[in-house]
Every structure is written in structure tokens, then in C-alpha cells.
Amino acid sequence: MQSGSKSKREGWRSELPREGVGAAVIEKLKEEKRKDAIWQGKCSGTVYIGGSEYEGHFSLINEACSMFAHTNPLHLDVFQSVARFEAEVVAMTAALLGSKGKSSGGEICGNMTSGGTESILMAVKSSRDYMKDKKGIKRPEMIIPESAHSAYDKAAQYFNIKLRRVPVNKEFQADVKAIRQQINKNTVLIVGSAPGFPHGIIDPIEELGELAFSYDICLHVDLCLGGFVLPFARMLGYPIPPFDFSVKGVTSISVDVHKYGLAPKGTSVVLYRNHDIRKHQFVAGKFY
């Protein structure tokens, strides 16, 4: 989708240089970066940290990232600090989303991921396998409103799940009645967003929770955009409807730390109601 016949890739490297570039690579990086668009304060939904890259919170984030750029979190025994920080981020995020309340069940757990899409993928995969163990479902289906994130389409293809998409209601919210009509013996998961990306509208999570609980199926809430906004709006007294683990029937939540958590790309958190659901996120394999 280029205008004109001249390729924008003209002059790009396609082979390793014969000799190392050395420190000159830094100047090259700076030169190319200067050609980027001026995005600060102008690109909604792109970068959520404001201000200059060389001062304030932005600078702090850059310094913190550089300290751990060469760690490998897979090796928890070596990089114990990273393991601790992940656990703390997950716990603090969970606390914002109802883990301290009695209705949560006291087992909220989770992991960090590379972004909202991966968090949704993990939640869908875990829900599929959890429901297979629990109810023996071998031809899984999930039901999503049209306003749901495209990550669910990707998850359906990855994990061989039939995707049933239903229209939103006149308020552009997930239509609970329409979702109920699509539930069958193969349904493993229904979905709600708080808010959804297309319209910024919060789905009726409480009603979806009642629906999921009554049919004994999973409910994932996409809080990637609102996870670090809604809890504080509620603290300030805004009339925010229930959206988190305080809602009976919610089994998993995705929330992006790299959005209004003001962390660097890409960092997200996926949370589960209990350890029994989360264990299905993992795959035990052989090393060759």
C-alpha cells in the first residue's frame, strides 16, 4: 500500500555488513528515529506514556528496562529479582481487580505476558483445556460480541475453537440475551470487555457473570484498556458497574500494564480465578 513506484525500503540492509559497525550504529539509530512521526500527545491508543523521553517517568522507565535487558525470566533460579518483580506486578494488579474481596475466593493468580493479545490467547487456551477436563468438551466453541478484540479471532484459529459472534445491542454493549441463545453443550467461554476498544463502552459484566455461572462455563473479561482506569474511577466515586473478580462467574481477566499502567511495551497481565484454571495455561514438554 505504497504511493508511487519508489520503494520505501530502498537502501535498507539485506545482508550483514562485512565489518562491524561499532559505535556508529548509535548515530544511525538516532538518525532514523528522527524520521519518525512526532507522536507525543498526538497518537491515541499507540503510546500511553506522555512527556519527554529524557526526563520524568519516561526516563525512569528507560533506566529500569536497561538494567534488566539481558535477563532471561525462564531461569528463575538465576534471575530471582525478575521472578520477584513479576510476582509483585501480578499481585498488585490482582489487588486492584478484586483479589482481596471475599467473593474472589482468595486464589486469584496469574502471569505477565508480552501484551493484551497474548493475555487473551492464554486465557482462551486455559479456558478451553479447563473445560475439557471439567466437562469433557472436545469440540470447543466460544461466543463473543462483535465489539470484542480481534485477538479472539486469532485464538480461535490457534486453538481450533469454533467462534460464534453475536451483534451488540442498541447501546453497543454485549447482548446478553443473544449470547444466551448461542450457548450449547460445546460452549467453553463467553467474553465481555470493560471497556471495548471500538466504542469505549463497558459490557454488562455482572449479567454475563450470572450467565456464565448458571451454565457452568468460563467468562473472560478484557480489561486491557480499562484495567488501570476503572478501579481508580470507582475509588473517586464514579458510578462504575461491577467488572472484576467481585463478579461471580468471571474466571479470567486480561489487563495491559503498558497502557494506563504506564509501563513499557510490551507488558500485560493475565489473571485467573484460581490455580485449577491457571494450570491449564502451561504445557509440559520434552527437551531435545
N, C-alpha and C positions, 0 to 999 in steps of 0.2 A: 504494500500500500504506500508506494512512494510517488511523489510528484516529480515528474521529469524522468529523463533516462539515466541520469548520473547516479550511481550507487553511493549511498552514504558510507559504505564500507571501504571505499577506495582508500588505500594507504594503510589499512588495518593489517596487523601482523597475522600471518597464517603459518609461520614456522618459528621455531626457537631461534634466537639470534646466535650467530657463530661465537660471539664473545659475550660475556656477562655485561649487562648494562651498568651495574653498580648503583651508586647513589644517584645517578642521573635519572633513575626511574621515578624518584620522588618528584622531580621537576616536571617530568612527563605527566604524572598523575595530576599534579596541580594544574598544569596547562589544560588537560582535558576536562577537569572538573569545572574550570572557569567557563566552559562552553555550555554547562548545564543550565536549565531554566532557573530563574530566581523564584524559588518556591516558598520561601519563608513567609508564612501568614497568608498564602495565596492558594494552596492546594489542599482542599478539604478531603479527608479520607486517604491522604498519602503519607504524610509525616505528622506526628502529633506533638512533638517537642518543639516549642517555639524559641525564639531568640537566636543569638549568635552561637555558632559552633565553638567559639573560642572563650566563652565565659558562662557563668551560671550553671544551671542544671545540665545543659548540653555538654559543657566541658567536663563536668564531674562524671557523666556517663562515659565519655570517651576515655577518660583516665582509668575508670574501673574496668572497662572492657579490655583495654590494653594489658592490664595486669593478668588477665586470665585467657588471653587469646590463644595460648599454646597448651591449654589443658585438655584432657580427654575424660569427660564425665563418666564414660563407661567403666573406667578404672577407679572405683570409689575408694579402694584401699590406698591409692596413690594420691588422688586429689580429694582429700577428705573435706577441704574447705568448700569446694564446689558442691559436694553432696549436701553439706550443711545448708548452704545458701539456697539450693533448690528446695529442700525440705521447709525452710523458713518462708520462702515465697509462696509455696503451696499452702502452708498453714495460715499465713496471713490473709491470703486470698479467700480461703475457705471460711475464715472467721468473718469476713465481710459478707459472705453469702449464706450465713445461717448455720455454720457448723457448731456454734456454741449453744444454739437453742435446743430444747428438749425434743422438738419434733424432728430434728435432723437424725436422731438415732445414735449420735455420738461416734460414728465411724467414718465420717467424711474423709476421703483420701484422694490422692491424685498425683499427677506428674506435670513437669514442664515439657513443652513441645516447641517446635520451630515456628508456630503460627496458628491462626484460627482454623485454617484448613486441616492441618494435621490434628489439632484437638478434636475437630468434628469427625475426622476419619477414625481416630482411636475410639471415640465414644460409640460410633456406629458399629465398628468391629467388635468392641466389647459387648455391646447390646445383642448383636447377632449371636455370638458364641454363648453368652449367658442364657439367652432364651432357648438355644439349642439344648443346653444342659438341663435347663429347668423344665421345659415343656416338650422337648424332642422335635422342635421345628426344623425341618430340613430344607424347606423351600421358603426362605425368609422374605418378608415384604415390609416396607416401611412407608408411612404416609406423611407427606409434607405439604404445607400450604404453598401456593405459587410464590409467595414472598420470601420463602426460605433461601438461604445462601446456596450458591452453586456447588459448594463442597459436598452437599448431599448427593448430587448427581455423580460426582466423582467417586464417592464412597459406594454408591450403588453398583457402579461398574467394577470397581476394585474388588468388592466383596461378594459379587454375584447376588445382589439383593434386588428384588422387584420393587420399583419405585412407583408409588401411587401419588399423584399430585392433584390437589384439590384447590378450587378457586377460593380467594379470600372473600369476606363478607363486604357489605357496603361501607364499613368503616376501615376497610383494608386490613383487617385482622384475620388471623386464622379462624376459619369457620368450624366451630366445634361440632355442630350438627353434621356437616358434610364429612368431617373426618370420621365421626362415629359410623356413618353409613358405609365407609370403606373398610372398616375393621373386620377381619376374618380370622380363621384358625391359624393362618400363617403370619399374621402381623407380629412383628417383634418390637417395633419402635414407632412412636409418633413424635412430632417436633414442634417446638414453639420458639419464638425469638423475642428478646427484650432489650432493645427494640430490633426490628428487622432493618436491613440495610436500605431497601428501596424507598421506604416511606418514613422511617424513624418512629414507627408505631409499635407499642408493646402488645403482644398477643395475650389472650386471656389465659395466662399460665395456670391459674387456680382451677379453672374449668377443665383445662387439658389434663391437669394432675388428677382430678377426680375421674376423668375418663380413663386414663392410663391405669389408675389403681383398680378401678372396677373391672377392667378386662385383664388385669394382671400382666401388663406389658410395660415396656420401658418408655420413658419420656425424657428426651434431651432438650435442654434449654440453651439456645445460642445467646450467650451474654458477651460475645466478643466485643461488641461495641459499647454496651451499657454496663458491663461488669464493674467498672471503676467510676461510674457516674451515678447509677440508681441508688446504691447504698448510701451515698453522701446526700443525694437529693432527699432521700427518706429521712435522714438524720436532721436535715434542715426544715423538715415539716411539710414537704411537698406531698400531695396525695398520690403516692406511687402504689399501684396494685401489687400484691404478692408475686414474686418472680423467682425465688431461690429455693434452697433446701428446706425452708419453712413450709413449703407447699408439699403436701402429701402426694406422692406419685412421681415427683421429679427424681430421676435416677442418675442423671449426669448433667454437667454444665461445662460449657467452654467459655473462657474469658481471656481476652488478649491483654497481656501486660504491656505490649508495645503500642497500644493505642492510648487510652486515657490513664494507663498505669505509668505512662511516660518513660518506659524502658526502651532500649534499642531494638530494632528489627533483627531477627525475628524471635520473639518470645511470647509464649502463650501458656495457659494452664488448662488442663482438663481435670475435672473433679468428678468423683463418683460417690454415690450414696453410701456404699460400703465396700469392704475388701473383696467380698464374693464377686461383685461385678467387676472391680478393677483387675482382678487376677486374669480375666479373660482378655485383657489388653495385650498381655505378653505371650510370646511364642518361644517355647523351649526347643532348641535345635541342636544339631551336632556340629562340632568344629572339625573342619577337614584341613 
